[in-house]
Amino acid sequence: MHPDARALWRAPMWLLSVLLAALGMLGPFAVDTYLPAFSGIAADLQATPVQIQQTLSAYLFAFAFMSLFHGSLSDSLGRRPVVLTGIAVFTLASAGCALSTSIGQLVFFRALQGLSTGAGIVVSRAVIRDLFPPADAQRVMSQVTLFFGIAPAIAPIIGGFLFAHLGWHAVFWFLTGVGAVLWVANWRLLPESLHVGHRQPFVLRNLMRGYVAIGTSPRFLLLALASGVPFNGMFLYVLAAPAFLGEHLHLAPTEFFWFFLCTISGIMGGAWISGRLAGRIERDRQIRIGLGVMLAVSVLNLAANMLMPAHVSWSLIPIGLYALGWAMMTPVVTLMVLDLYPDRRGMAASMQAFVGALSNGVVAGVVVPMVMHDTVALAVASLLLMLVGLFAWIALQRR
């Protein structure tokens, strides 16, 4: 922790949670706002469905790659410079997306968005642990998850409205404005939480040693898998939203918000429960409960899809409950990862984000195209992704 942490942030804890959650919102906004506009982008740029999917994959893989470095840079240069630079690049990349006249240009600027978006998401986790002891950090992390959950709920509503009334370019101009507002807010409010005496020398050899130490740690890898991969059991449906909601549930783009509202309600509910449980029950027990909820819901979701055709009256409920279980456990697992390497929290956050983002990219580029047109296949894929996290946690406990 920063030795003067109490002096760095004197405002209410929830206000810091809102500020840090806003940094995390860039990721969902960069994905969820333009999903309803897929058809318009394809028609305007004369792109195939595979090329449109590449705009999403390029973003996710670029996000995964650069996530390796955001935290490490913040360990050496400080948290503020990395966050502010990342937001500035995201803002310019969003304007580039809005001005794109070909699918190649759009893929390029989407990749640039991905390279920059992770700065806020990764570094904000390190900021929390810089400023708060474990129990308080879990409460703040849960609040961040709760506020963060608002973004995917409203992003598709905004994206669908902008696309329907102003066209797909307006979606990316909106993201440009969001980036500009966030840059000003963080420039004025975000404290530098990394004490000068705690900064790591920016030496390539030291960085490589840190990456090797973390990347070869079985405990770190299992924790990262336990939190990052199960998220895709829910994110799978987000990525497949145009097919899942449009083809299977027969919802119009402007009605996609029902899906996101249900999902994010689960995330916010799970985050609220996690915050209430902070310091009251053991971390391991809370993680087991979250995994148990996800396992039960995944099995029931598969059984329901095998026995009856998908319908909006019930198909969204299991995804929301799955999200609740994930949000119950993820703040705890994230803090456990950060506490493995207290001298390199930024790097640990980067590596955790990389594992999660890499799995997101694989799911987006490989799994989703294979299963998006069959609801049973979607349910099977969701269950298998959840089981990866469950087996990782079981292996960690046996160690």
Buried (B, 14 or more C-beta within 10 A) or exposed (E): BBEEBEEBBEEEBBEBBBBBBBBBBBBBBBBBBBBBBBBBBBEBBEBEEEBBBBBBBBBBBBBBBBBBBBBBBBBBBBBBBBBBBBBBBBBBBBBBBBBBEEBEBBBBBBBBBBBBBBBBBBBBBBBBBBBBEBEBBBBBBBBBBBBBBBBBBBBBBBBBBBBBEEBBBBBBBBBBEBBBEBBEBBEEEBBBBBBEEBBBEEEEEBBEEBBEBBBEBEEBBBBBBBBBBBBBBBBBBBBBBBBBBBBBBEBEBBBBBBBBBBBBBBBBBBBBBBBEBBEEEEBEEBBBBBBBBBBBBBBBBBEBBEEEEBEBEEBBBBBBBBBBBBBBBBBBBBBBBBEBBEEBBBBBBBBBBBBBBBBBBBBBBEBBBEBBEBBEBBBBBBBBBBBBBBBBBBBBEEE
